[in-house]
Amino acid sequence: MNASLVPAVSVRTAATGASTKPDALGMREMQRRAYAHRGEQYLLIKSPPASGKSRALMFIALDKLENQGVRQAIIVVPERSIGGSFADEPLTRSGFWADWTVRPRWNLCNVPGADEAGVARTKVGAVREFLASPDRVLVCTHATFRFAFDELGAEAFDDRLIAVDEFHHVSANPDNRLGAQLGALIARDRAHLVAMTGSYFRGDAVAVLGPGDEAKFQTVTYTYYEQLNGYEHLKALDIGYYFYSGSYLKDITKVLDPGQKTIVHIPSVNARESTKDKTREANEIMDALGQWEGEDPATGFHLIRRPDGRLIRVADLVDDDPAKRDRVVGALKDPARRMDRDHVDVILALGMAKEGFDWIWCEHALTVGYRSSLTEIVQIIGRATRDAPGKPRARFTNLIAEPDAAQEKVIDAINDTLKAIAASLLMEQVLAPRFEFSPKDSGQREGFDYGAAGYVAGGTNVGFNEATERFHMEIGGLAEPQSPEATRICTEDLNEVIAAFVQDRSVLERGLFDEETAPQELTRERMGKIVRERYPELTEADQEAVRQHAIAALAITQQAKARAGGEAEGEPRSNTAFVDGVRRFAMDVRDLDVDLIDSVNPFEAAYKVLARELNPDTLKQVAAVIAGKRVNLSYEEARDLAMRALRFKQERGRLPELTSPDAWEKRMAEGVAAFARLQAEAARG
């Protein structure tokens, strides 16, 4: 197996402890930020795994119940294993004015059995009883809430708080039942809603909420960068994609280190990486770890003796037996063993132990087969990014089948490879500091610590604010957002825009393998189309401002990575390599402008890594398959290029020419010709 990372993301943090130190009320930084907006009727918390969203909700819900006239709080989680995150919490011990308590009968996640339709419907009666009771808190799954809402209607939840964990499960798609139900609650405007997610972008590129509904929410954003940089113990995070050939079971031990606390996610039985026998796969992994010596009768964990004599404990969440599964899940959720590092060593999972799963000791999240959703990748990475004593480093590894020209499923392998690259590009973005852009020489320098960024008189156009952990960059010709909504998007939602861009397969294919594609074709044409479709309510000027800000953030992160990648490995620096890379990039590029940013291919670095890791024959096969799939311009693409050609004419006094040596000018000219042809065809027919 090729043991190189494809491509690699390696983050070193300052370990300041800022994100884990509680204040006088027992709140960490993210929780303080969210609690400051506790009076909002609609609150959206975007915060990474392990940042304390569950406890933040407890603080907010208690205030709403005590001081805001809210009668009851219903906590809605995607799966039963997450319900433990909302168990009783003695908050007064840390300085808060009340404790969080949930009567056992109202934590429906602890009721034995899965959330199949029949079982979930039996819980609707419990929800009805709760609503009629004087008790204040209920915890249930998304499935239970959906069934209860269908039977009881929106009015049953008047004057109550509905808190939805892992909010990215909601979608603006009319077929998404939970999304439609929340839309009905918003339309009725009698309930309070708190939505929480560690990855607001969805893998299917459908908006989580419609623009009108989302505008009603107060957003609280706490970034991955802020979270990791503020840890006390965890100082580094590595993300790697590894190619394997043949069966993954032959090679998994090359990346599975039993000396590290590990969650192994085996592939779905429908995935091409699967042998179609998940039980056998789990057993083979355990056989590879050592000699099986039985099960612990109290926990159901498998006891395996390593060749060095060490006994390790493996929790099997792949087994479908309900009694065994409930015992293992119960042992993993046991609050008395949460701080016991030796409680379990390896967890084998298929559809579980992802979002919301709280095992602070996890050092390695090992996933076989690419997950189709970028959201799922972020969630899985989050399993390893809990801060814990004696845990200085964590990693995420994704085993992917290597594309093979001799395989019939080469296109599937190529698709997985492209999506892995997309995930890496996105993670590089969400692990970087936040950027704030302004037009060059606009005077917006107040509040930015240029000394910390190495500023010298007459020098750089970048400033790093150590207090806010944000970069300010001035860009020549930058369009500024005009409306409050566009300003909010440029401040809070650039990662969602970038996620839609990097997971667009046509963008990835052309950015990586089409040498004739001008970078501007991707950054202007394709990103522009994505922004227009995502935010149709914005004016054309605001759409262009959002596009420029998103491309600037992506391009600068990629260039920064290239600068940082040249370092020799050594002791961790005082901050992430991205920060150092951005500083060097800004020092090197004194006259940064929009045209320069648009001319940067954000996928260039990814292609260089891919070319190193795949042999030339395989790489040629990948390029050939993709080249064979190219299609002509759509009407919308041709129209957009024609409009840009018109602006080109206004600026230069002539239309773009097909014979131009400039690839972007040539592309605009092709768009003009295609648009004229398509219009003529439409007129004829």
VMD Tcl script that draws the C-alpha trace (Angstrom):
set ca {
  {0.00 0.00 0.00}
  {1.14 3.50 -0.75}
  {1.72 5.02 2.69}
  {1.84 8.64 1.63}
  {-0.75 11.24 2.53}
  {-2.93 12.39 -0.35}
  {-3.11 15.31 0.17}
  {-1.89 16.12 3.68}
  {-3.24 18.57 6.20}
  {-1.11 19.00 9.27}
  {-2.07 21.56 11.90}
  {0.06 22.64 14.83}
  {-1.64 24.69 17.51}
  {-0.58 27.15 20.17}
  {-2.32 25.21 22.99}
  {-3.30 28.44 24.74}
  {-6.03 26.79 26.80}
  {-8.39 29.67 25.93}
  {-11.16 27.45 24.53}
  {-11.24 25.16 27.58}
  {-10.80 27.56 30.53}
  {-14.15 28.21 32.28}
  {-15.22 31.57 33.63}
  {-16.95 32.26 36.97}
  {-20.19 30.72 35.64}
  {-18.39 27.61 34.38}
  {-18.63 28.63 30.73}
  {-15.94 28.16 28.12}
  {-15.32 30.69 25.35}
  {-17.83 29.29 22.85}
  {-20.47 28.89 25.57}
  {-20.01 32.50 26.69}
  {-20.41 33.64 23.10}
  {-23.64 31.66 22.68}
  {-25.06 32.59 26.11}
  {-24.69 36.28 25.28}
  {-27.50 35.72 22.73}
  {-29.73 33.64 25.02}
  {-32.63 36.07 24.59}
  {-33.00 35.35 20.86}
  {-36.08 33.39 19.84}
  {-34.17 31.76 16.98}
  {-30.52 30.96 17.60}
  {-28.12 29.08 15.30}
  {-24.84 27.87 16.84}
  {-22.12 26.86 14.35}
  {-19.34 25.34 16.38}
  {-16.99 22.35 15.88}
  {-17.20 19.03 17.70}
  {-15.94 19.11 21.30}
  {-16.46 22.87 21.67}
  {-19.19 22.40 24.26}
  {-22.44 22.87 22.32}
  {-24.36 20.50 24.60}
  {-23.52 22.42 27.73}
  {-24.06 25.74 25.96}
  {-27.59 24.57 25.24}
  {-28.07 23.70 28.92}
  {-27.12 27.23 29.98}
  {-29.40 28.80 27.37}
  {-32.34 26.47 28.01}
  {-32.22 27.01 31.78}
  {-32.35 30.78 31.26}
  {-35.28 30.49 28.86}
  {-37.15 28.23 31.30}
  {-36.47 30.47 34.28}
  {-36.48 33.99 32.84}
  {-38.07 34.05 29.38}
  {-41.48 32.45 29.89}
  {-40.63 29.24 28.05}
  {-42.64 26.36 29.52}
  {-40.55 23.33 28.50}
  {-37.41 22.37 26.56}
  {-37.28 19.49 24.08}
  {-33.80 18.40 23.01}
  {-33.74 16.60 19.66}
  {-30.69 14.49 18.70}
  {-30.06 12.35 15.59}
  {-29.34 9.06 17.37}
  {-29.75 7.51 20.81}
  {-26.04 7.39 21.61}
  {-25.92 11.21 21.59}
  {-28.64 11.48 24.20}
  {-26.03 10.90 26.90}
  {-24.58 14.33 26.14}
  {-27.69 15.87 27.71}
  {-27.77 13.80 30.91}
  {-27.89 15.44 34.36}
  {-25.14 18.02 34.87}
  {-24.39 19.70 38.25}
  {-23.69 23.12 36.76}
  {-23.83 24.86 40.17}
  {-20.56 23.18 41.08}
  {-18.88 25.30 38.40}
  {-20.60 28.53 39.39}
  {-23.86 28.56 37.41}
  {-27.11 29.38 39.20}
  {-28.97 26.12 38.42}
  {-28.32 22.46 37.67}
  {-29.38 20.65 34.52}
  {-31.65 17.70 35.32}
  {-33.64 15.30 33.13}
  {-36.01 12.86 34.77}
  {-35.10 9.33 33.57}
  {-38.56 8.75 32.07}
  {-38.15 11.80 29.84}
  {-34.80 10.80 28.33}
  {-36.32 8.74 25.55}
  {-32.86 7.99 24.12}
  {-32.37 5.56 27.01}
  {-35.46 3.52 26.15}
  {-34.24 0.12 24.82}
  {-34.68 -0.54 21.13}
  {-33.88 1.20 17.88}
  {-35.70 4.14 16.35}
  {-37.60 2.12 13.81}
  {-41.00 3.46 12.84}
  {-42.97 1.19 15.17}
  {-40.74 1.85 18.16}
  {-40.63 5.61 17.52}
  {-44.42 5.81 17.36}
  {-44.71 4.20 20.78}
  {-42.66 7.11 22.12}
  {-45.14 9.67 20.78}
  {-47.35 8.88 23.74}
  {-44.47 9.74 26.05}
  {-44.00 13.09 24.25}
  {-47.73 13.81 24.67}
  {-47.54 12.97 28.38}
  {-44.50 15.20 28.80}
  {-46.21 18.17 27.15}
  {-49.07 17.83 29.63}
  {-46.77 17.45 32.64}
  {-45.13 20.10 34.85}
  {-41.67 18.68 34.06}
  {-39.35 20.87 32.07}
  {-36.91 18.84 29.93}
  {-37.30 15.98 27.44}
  {-34.62 14.39 25.26}
  {-35.57 12.40 22.14}
  {-34.28 11.52 18.70}
  {-35.03 13.28 15.42}
  {-37.23 10.29 14.45}
  {-39.30 10.48 17.63}
  {-39.81 14.24 17.22}
  {-40.89 13.83 13.59}
  {-43.54 11.26 14.52}
  {-44.73 13.37 17.46}
  {-44.99 16.49 15.30}
  {-46.94 14.62 12.64}
  {-49.48 13.49 15.23}
  {-49.65 16.51 17.54}
  {-49.15 19.43 15.13}
  {-47.15 22.65 15.45}
  {-49.45 24.21 18.03}
  {-48.54 21.53 20.57}
  {-45.08 23.12 20.84}
  {-46.18 26.70 21.49}
  {-44.12 28.49 24.14}
  {-41.60 25.66 24.20}
  {-37.94 25.50 23.28}
  {-37.06 23.05 20.52}
  {-33.29 22.51 20.45}
  {-32.07 20.55 17.41}
  {-28.62 19.00 17.70}
  {-26.69 18.17 14.51}
  {-28.83 20.66 12.63}
  {-27.29 19.84 9.25}
  {-29.73 16.89 9.10}
  {-32.34 19.53 8.34}
  {-32.75 20.64 4.74}
  {-34.72 23.24 2.81}
  {-35.73 20.41 0.45}
  {-39.54 20.00 0.70}
  {-39.03 16.23 1.08}
  {-37.06 16.74 4.29}
  {-39.72 16.18 6.97}
  {-37.79 17.67 9.86}
  {-36.98 20.74 7.78}
  {-40.63 21.17 6.82}
  {-41.71 20.80 10.45}
  {-39.25 23.42 11.65}
  {-40.43 25.66 8.85}
  {-43.97 25.28 10.18}
  {-42.80 26.21 13.69}
  {-41.08 29.31 12.33}
  {-44.20 30.28 10.36}
  {-46.34 29.91 13.51}
  {-43.74 31.93 15.45}
  {-44.72 30.68 18.90}
  {-41.84 28.33 19.72}
  {-38.20 29.11 20.47}
  {-35.59 27.30 18.35}
  {-31.94 26.65 19.08}
  {-30.09 24.89 16.25}
  {-26.61 23.46 16.78}
  {-24.18 21.94 14.31}
  {-20.48 21.31 13.90}
  {-20.68 21.50 10.10}
  {-23.42 23.64 8.68}
  {-22.79 22.76 5.05}
  {-24.55 19.65 3.76}
  {-23.04 17.02 1.51}
  {-25.89 17.25 -0.98}
  {-25.39 21.00 -1.52}
  {-29.01 21.71 -0.54}
  {-29.40 24.67 1.80}
  {-30.13 23.79 5.43}
  {-32.71 26.58 5.65}
  {-34.32 28.77 3.05}
  {-32.96 32.35 2.93}
  {-36.09 33.82 4.51}
  {-36.08 31.42 7.46}
  {-32.33 31.61 7.99}
  {-32.48 35.40 8.15}
  {-34.60 35.10 11.31}
  {-31.80 33.31 13.19}
  {-29.09 35.00 15.20}
  {-25.91 33.17 14.26}
  {-23.10 32.38 16.68}
  {-19.96 31.10 14.96}
  {-16.99 29.51 16.69}
  {-14.39 28.19 14.28}
  {-12.38 24.98 14.24}
  {-9.26 27.12 14.34}
  {-10.36 28.92 17.50}
  {-11.29 25.63 19.12}
  {-8.07 23.72 18.39}
  {-5.77 26.65 18.99}
  {-7.32 27.15 22.42}
  {-6.85 23.61 23.67}
  {-4.58 22.84 26.61}
  {-3.27 19.38 25.70}
  {-3.89 18.66 22.00}
  {-1.17 20.41 19.99}
  {-1.35 18.82 16.53}
  {-3.88 17.33 14.13}
  {-2.95 15.31 11.03}
  {-5.37 14.46 8.23}
  {-4.34 11.92 5.59}
  {-5.83 10.03 2.66}
  {-4.15 6.69 1.87}
  {-4.52 4.61 -1.26}
  {-4.73 0.82 -1.01}
  {-5.13 -1.91 -3.62}
  {-6.99 -5.20 -3.29}
  {-8.91 -5.73 -0.05}
  {-8.58 -3.11 2.66}
  {-8.46 -5.91 5.25}
  {-4.99 -6.86 4.01}
  {-3.60 -3.39 4.61}
  {-5.57 -1.92 7.47}
  {-3.00 -2.91 10.09}
  {-0.44 -0.73 8.30}
  {-2.32 2.32 9.52}
  {-4.14 0.89 12.55}
  {-1.90 1.32 15.60}
  {-3.41 -0.53 18.59}
  {-1.28 1.64 20.85}
  {-3.52 4.57 19.95}
  {-7.11 4.97 21.06}
  {-8.92 4.43 17.75}
  {-12.38 4.49 16.20}
  {-12.50 2.37 13.02}
  {-15.41 3.09 10.67}
  {-15.76 0.18 8.27}
  {-17.48 0.75 4.90}
  {-21.21 0.47 4.36}
  {-22.28 -2.89 2.98}
  {-23.40 -1.01 -0.15}
  {-19.97 0.55 -0.68}
  {-17.62 -0.98 -3.20}
  {-14.91 -1.29 -0.51}
  {-17.14 -3.64 1.48}
  {-16.89 -7.44 1.32}
  {-20.71 -7.41 1.88}
  {-20.18 -9.24 5.17}
  {-19.72 -6.61 7.87}
  {-19.54 -9.16 10.70}
  {-16.67 -10.98 9.03}
  {-14.87 -7.68 8.43}
  {-15.14 -6.75 12.11}
  {-13.93 -10.20 13.13}
  {-10.96 -10.05 10.73}
  {-9.91 -6.68 12.12}
  {-10.03 -8.08 15.65}
  {-8.08 -11.17 14.54}
  {-5.42 -8.87 13.11}
  {-5.14 -7.10 16.47}
  {-4.32 -10.28 18.44}
  {-5.71 -13.35 20.20}
  {-9.37 -13.18 21.24}
  {-9.84 -14.11 24.91}
  {-13.57 -13.61 25.38}
  {-15.95 -10.80 26.32}
  {-16.14 -8.63 29.40}
  {-19.49 -9.66 30.93}
  {-20.15 -6.17 32.33}
  {-19.47 -4.11 29.18}
  {-19.68 -6.58 26.29}
  {-16.25 -5.40 25.08}
  {-14.07 -8.00 23.35}
  {-10.83 -8.82 25.18}
  {-7.88 -9.25 22.82}
  {-4.33 -10.17 23.80}
  {-1.69 -8.38 21.77}
  {1.51 -10.17 20.71}
  {3.40 -8.07 23.27}
  {1.16 -9.45 26.03}
  {-0.96 -6.33 26.49}
  {-4.73 -6.85 26.83}
  {-6.84 -4.41 24.82}
  {-10.61 -3.86 24.90}
  {-12.56 -3.57 21.65}
  {-16.14 -2.26 21.51}
  {-18.04 -3.78 18.59}
  {-20.84 -1.50 17.35}
  {-21.09 -3.43 14.06}
  {-22.92 -6.37 15.63}
  {-26.66 -6.10 14.95}
  {-27.79 -8.11 17.98}
  {-29.97 -5.58 19.92}
  {-29.10 -6.95 23.37}
  {-25.35 -6.90 22.67}
  {-25.54 -3.48 21.01}
  {-27.47 -1.94 23.93}
  {-24.97 -3.31 26.45}
  {-21.96 -1.98 24.52}
  {-23.59 1.42 23.90}
  {-24.53 1.66 27.57}
  {-20.96 0.90 28.62}
  {-19.57 3.54 26.25}
  {-22.04 6.15 27.58}
  {-21.35 5.35 31.26}
  {-20.57 8.78 32.77}
  {-18.64 7.15 35.61}
  {-16.07 5.83 33.11}
  {-15.85 8.92 30.88}
  {-12.50 10.00 32.37}
  {-11.10 6.46 32.48}
  {-8.57 6.26 29.66}
  {-8.26 2.48 30.00}
  {-12.00 1.80 29.73}
  {-11.79 0.93 26.00}
  {-9.02 0.92 23.38}
  {-10.61 0.40 19.96}
  {-14.18 0.99 18.76}
  {-15.42 -0.72 15.58}
  {-18.39 1.06 14.01}
  {-20.39 1.31 10.83}
  {-23.20 3.86 11.11}
  {-22.52 4.89 14.71}
  {-19.80 6.69 16.72}
  {-19.75 9.68 14.37}
  {-21.58 12.92 15.09}
  {-22.01 13.79 18.74}
  {-20.14 10.73 19.98}
  {-18.11 11.84 22.97}
  {-14.96 9.80 23.65}
  {-12.32 12.33 24.65}
  {-9.47 9.80 24.53}
  {-9.82 9.04 20.81}
  {-6.47 9.73 19.13}
  {-7.16 8.24 15.70}
  {-10.31 8.24 13.55}
  {-9.69 5.61 10.86}
  {-12.29 5.47 8.09}
  {-12.43 2.94 5.25}
  {-13.97 4.15 2.00}
  {-14.74 7.74 1.19}
  {-17.88 9.16 2.77}
  {-20.05 10.94 0.23}
  {-20.77 13.88 2.51}
  {-18.20 16.49 3.49}
  {-20.30 17.00 6.59}
  {-19.73 13.38 7.60}
  {-15.97 13.74 7.11}
  {-15.90 16.80 9.38}
  {-17.99 14.99 11.97}
  {-15.71 11.93 11.94}
  {-12.61 14.09 12.29}
  {-14.32 15.65 15.29}
  {-14.26 12.32 17.10}
  {-10.50 12.65 17.48}
  {-10.32 16.35 18.28}
  {-11.33 16.23 21.94}
  {-8.81 17.72 24.34}
  {-7.54 15.25 26.95}
  {-4.53 14.90 29.27}
  {-1.65 13.00 27.72}
  {-3.04 13.44 24.20}
  {-0.71 15.83 22.33}
  {-1.55 14.62 18.81}
  {-4.58 13.31 16.93}
  {-5.17 12.12 13.39}
  {-7.80 11.23 10.83}
  {-7.01 8.61 8.20}
  {-9.15 7.71 5.19}
  {-8.35 4.49 3.32}
  {-9.42 4.80 -0.33}
  {-9.17 2.27 -3.14}
  {-6.44 3.27 -5.58}
  {-7.69 3.95 -9.13}
  {-6.59 1.10 -11.38}
  {-6.84 1.32 -15.15}
  {-7.53 -2.42 -15.27}
  {-10.57 -2.21 -12.99}
  {-14.08 -1.84 -14.32}
  {-14.88 0.45 -11.40}
  {-12.10 2.91 -12.18}
  {-14.63 5.76 -12.45}
  {-15.85 5.05 -8.91}
  {-12.26 5.10 -7.65}
  {-11.63 8.38 -9.45}
  {-14.78 9.82 -7.92}
  {-13.59 8.85 -4.44}
  {-10.19 10.40 -5.11}
  {-11.73 13.67 -6.25}
  {-13.98 13.82 -3.21}
  {-11.03 13.14 -0.91}
  {-9.21 16.07 -2.45}
  {-12.33 18.20 -1.98}
  {-12.51 17.23 1.69}
  {-8.86 18.09 2.20}
  {-9.25 21.48 0.57}
  {-12.26 22.19 2.74}
  {-10.51 21.09 5.94}
  {-7.56 23.32 5.09}
  {-10.07 26.13 4.94}
  {-11.97 25.42 8.16}
  {-8.73 24.86 10.09}
  {-7.32 28.23 9.02}
  {-7.85 31.51 10.86}
  {-10.78 33.64 9.78}
  {-10.17 36.34 7.20}
  {-11.56 39.83 7.03}
  {-11.08 41.63 3.73}
  {-11.38 45.29 2.80}
  {-10.51 47.30 -0.31}
  {-6.90 48.41 -0.45}
  {-6.12 51.73 1.19}
  {-9.64 52.02 2.60}
  {-8.30 52.97 6.02}
  {-9.86 49.96 7.77}
  {-6.79 49.13 9.84}
  {-7.99 50.10 13.29}
  {-8.02 47.21 15.75}
  {-5.59 45.01 13.82}
  {-2.26 44.16 15.42}
  {0.18 44.71 12.58}
  {3.10 44.26 14.90}
  {2.09 40.66 15.48}
  {2.12 40.13 11.72}
  {5.58 41.53 11.22}
  {4.36 44.86 9.84}
  {6.90 47.42 8.73}
  {6.26 50.94 7.44}
  {5.39 50.91 3.76}
  {5.32 47.13 3.76}
  {2.70 44.45 4.02}
  {-1.07 44.60 3.54}
  {-1.85 42.02 6.21}
  {-2.50 42.18 9.91}
  {-3.08 39.39 12.42}
  {-5.12 40.24 15.47}
  {-3.90 37.96 18.25}
  {-6.92 38.74 20.42}
  {-9.56 37.83 17.81}
  {-7.35 35.35 15.91}
  {-8.38 36.87 12.60}
  {-6.44 38.12 9.60}
  {-7.20 41.43 7.99}
  {-6.13 41.74 4.36}
  {-6.49 44.65 1.96}
  {-7.20 43.73 -1.66}
  {-7.15 46.10 -4.59}
  {-10.45 46.33 -6.46}
  {-12.36 44.30 -3.85}
  {-16.15 44.62 -4.00}
  {-17.65 45.36 -0.59}
  {-20.97 43.84 0.49}
  {-23.72 46.43 0.68}
  {-26.61 44.71 2.47}
  {-26.57 43.34 6.04}
  {-27.22 39.82 4.71}
  {-24.28 39.95 2.30}
  {-22.09 41.30 5.10}
  {-23.19 38.41 7.32}
  {-22.38 35.89 4.60}
  {-18.90 37.35 4.08}
  {-18.34 37.27 7.85}
  {-19.95 33.97 8.84}
  {-20.68 31.74 5.86}
  {-17.68 31.72 3.53}
  {-16.87 28.11 4.44}
  {-20.32 27.03 3.27}
  {-19.78 28.80 -0.07}
  {-16.31 27.27 -0.42}
  {-17.69 23.82 0.46}
  {-20.20 24.04 -2.41}
  {-17.37 25.08 -4.75}
  {-14.82 22.40 -3.89}
  {-17.36 19.56 -3.89}
  {-18.64 20.50 -7.34}
  {-17.27 17.61 -9.40}
  {-17.02 19.56 -12.65}
  {-14.99 22.24 -10.84}
  {-12.64 19.63 -9.37}
  {-12.17 17.79 -12.65}
  {-11.43 20.90 -14.68}
  {-9.27 22.44 -11.97}
  {-7.15 19.32 -11.66}
  {-6.98 17.79 -15.12}
  {-7.95 20.28 -17.83}
  {-4.84 22.25 -18.75}
  {-6.90 24.46 -21.05}
  {-9.12 25.66 -18.22}
  {-8.17 29.17 -17.16}
  {-8.31 29.70 -13.39}
  {-10.70 32.62 -13.99}
  {-13.15 30.19 -15.57}
  {-13.39 28.44 -12.21}
  {-13.10 31.40 -9.88}
  {-15.36 33.77 -11.80}
  {-17.72 31.62 -13.85}
  {-18.28 28.57 -11.64}
  {-18.02 30.28 -8.26}
  {-20.25 33.06 -9.55}
  {-22.88 30.51 -10.58}
  {-22.71 28.81 -7.17}
  {-23.17 32.10 -5.33}
  {-26.09 33.14 -7.53}
  {-27.86 29.82 -6.98}
  {-27.17 29.79 -3.25}
  {-28.16 33.41 -2.59}
  {-30.69 34.39 -5.28}
  {-32.15 37.10 -3.02}
  {-28.92 39.15 -3.10}
  {-28.37 41.92 -5.62}
  {-25.89 41.29 -8.42}
  {-23.37 43.57 -6.69}
  {-23.66 41.69 -3.40}
  {-23.37 38.34 -5.18}
  {-20.13 39.52 -6.74}
  {-18.86 40.70 -3.34}
  {-19.57 37.28 -1.81}
  {-17.85 35.56 -4.74}
  {-14.72 37.70 -4.38}
  {-14.51 37.17 -0.62}
  {-14.92 33.39 -0.97}
  {-12.29 33.06 -3.69}
  {-9.92 35.30 -1.74}
  {-10.24 33.11 1.37}
  {-9.73 29.89 -0.59}
  {-6.87 31.18 -2.73}
  {-4.99 32.73 0.18}
  {-5.31 29.55 2.25}
  {-3.92 27.46 -0.61}
  {-1.04 29.84 -1.25}
  {-0.33 29.96 2.47}
  {-0.20 26.18 2.58}
  {2.33 26.21 -0.23}
  {4.50 28.65 1.73}
  {4.16 26.64 4.93}
  {4.78 23.34 3.13}
  {8.35 24.31 2.44}
  {9.29 24.24 6.12}
  {11.47 21.57 7.55}
  {9.65 19.57 10.18}
  {10.69 20.45 13.69}
  {9.30 21.61 16.96}
  {5.78 23.02 16.78}
  {5.71 26.74 16.19}
  {3.72 29.14 18.30}
  {0.74 28.88 15.96}
  {-0.51 26.83 13.04}
  {1.52 26.52 9.89}
  {-1.33 28.27 8.09}
  {-0.83 31.43 10.13}
  {2.87 31.47 9.35}
  {2.13 30.72 5.70}
  {-0.40 33.54 5.39}
  {2.08 35.96 6.93}
  {4.78 34.95 4.45}
  {2.32 35.05 1.56}
  {1.22 38.54 2.49}
  {4.82 39.70 2.81}
  {5.61 38.29 -0.64}
  {2.56 39.74 -2.37}
  {2.54 43.45 -1.62}
  {0.03 44.43 -4.28}
  {-2.72 41.89 -3.83}
  {-5.74 42.54 -6.05}
  {-8.83 40.75 -7.27}
  {-7.36 39.95 -10.70}
  {-4.35 38.31 -9.07}
  {-6.54 36.19 -6.78}
  {-8.80 35.15 -9.66}
  {-5.74 33.99 -11.60}
  {-4.79 31.47 -8.88}
  {-5.91 27.88 -9.52}
  {-6.98 26.71 -6.04}
  {-6.48 23.07 -7.09}
  {-2.91 23.38 -8.33}
  {-1.30 22.24 -5.07}
  {-3.70 19.30 -4.84}
  {-2.74 18.15 -8.34}
  {0.95 18.26 -7.49}
  {0.38 16.01 -4.49}
  {-1.82 13.67 -6.53}
  {0.83 13.45 -9.26}
  {3.43 12.44 -6.66}
  {1.29 9.73 -5.13}
  {-0.15 8.03 -8.23}
  {2.01 6.38 -10.87}
  {2.01 8.04 -14.31}
  {-0.13 5.34 -15.98}
  {-2.87 5.64 -13.37}
  {-2.77 9.41 -13.50}
  {-3.10 9.32 -17.29}
  {-6.07 6.97 -16.97}
  {-7.74 9.35 -14.52}
  {-7.20 12.28 -16.88}
  {-8.45 10.27 -19.88}
  {-11.66 9.20 -18.16}
  {-12.40 12.76 -17.11}
  {-11.54 14.18 -20.55}
  {-14.01 11.75 -22.12}
  {-16.82 13.14 -19.97}
  {-16.53 16.80 -20.96}
  {-19.69 18.41 -22.25}
  {-20.50 21.57 -24.13}
  {-21.45 24.79 -22.39}
  {-24.92 24.99 -20.94}
  {-27.13 27.96 -21.77}
  {-26.51 29.46 -18.31}
  {-22.73 29.05 -18.58}
  {-22.66 30.58 -22.06}
  {-24.85 33.50 -20.93}
  {-22.58 34.19 -17.96}
  {-19.49 34.18 -20.16}
  {-21.21 36.49 -22.65}
  {-22.04 38.94 -19.85}
  {-18.43 38.90 -18.70}
  {-17.34 39.45 -22.29}
  {-19.56 42.54 -22.39}
  {-17.82 43.91 -19.28}
  {-14.50 43.05 -20.95}
  {-15.54 45.16 -23.96}
  {-16.59 48.06 -21.72}
  {-13.20 47.98 -20.01}
  {-10.98 47.46 -23.08}
  {-13.01 48.76 -25.99}
  {-13.13 45.41 -27.83}
  {-14.68 41.98 -27.53}
  {-12.61 38.96 -26.41}
  {-10.91 37.12 -29.27}
  {-10.92 33.38 -29.93}
  {-7.29 33.58 -31.06}
  {-6.10 35.27 -27.87}
  {-3.16 33.58 -26.11}
  {-4.90 34.40 -22.81}
  {-6.96 31.33 -21.81}
  {-9.61 33.34 -19.96}
  {-10.14 35.78 -22.85}
  {-10.40 32.81 -25.21}
  {-12.97 31.20 -22.90}
  {-15.10 34.35 -22.85}
  {-14.99 34.47 -26.66}
  {-16.13 30.84 -26.78}
  {-18.98 31.78 -24.45}
  {-20.07 34.60 -26.77}
  {-20.12 32.22 -29.75}
  {-21.94 29.50 -27.81}
  {-24.51 31.98 -26.47}
  {-25.23 33.28 -29.99}
  {-25.59 29.70 -31.28}
  {-27.90 28.67 -28.45}
  {-30.07 31.76 -28.88}
  {-30.36 31.08 -32.60}
  {-31.34 27.46 -31.94}
  {-33.98 28.61 -29.47}
  {-35.40 31.09 -31.99}
  {-35.66 28.38 -34.64}
  {-37.35 26.01 -32.48}
}
mol new
graphics top color blue
foreach p $ca { graphics top sphere $p radius 0.5 }
foreach p [lrange $ca 0 end-1] q [lrange $ca 1 end] { graphics top cylinder $p $q radius 0.2 }
display resetview
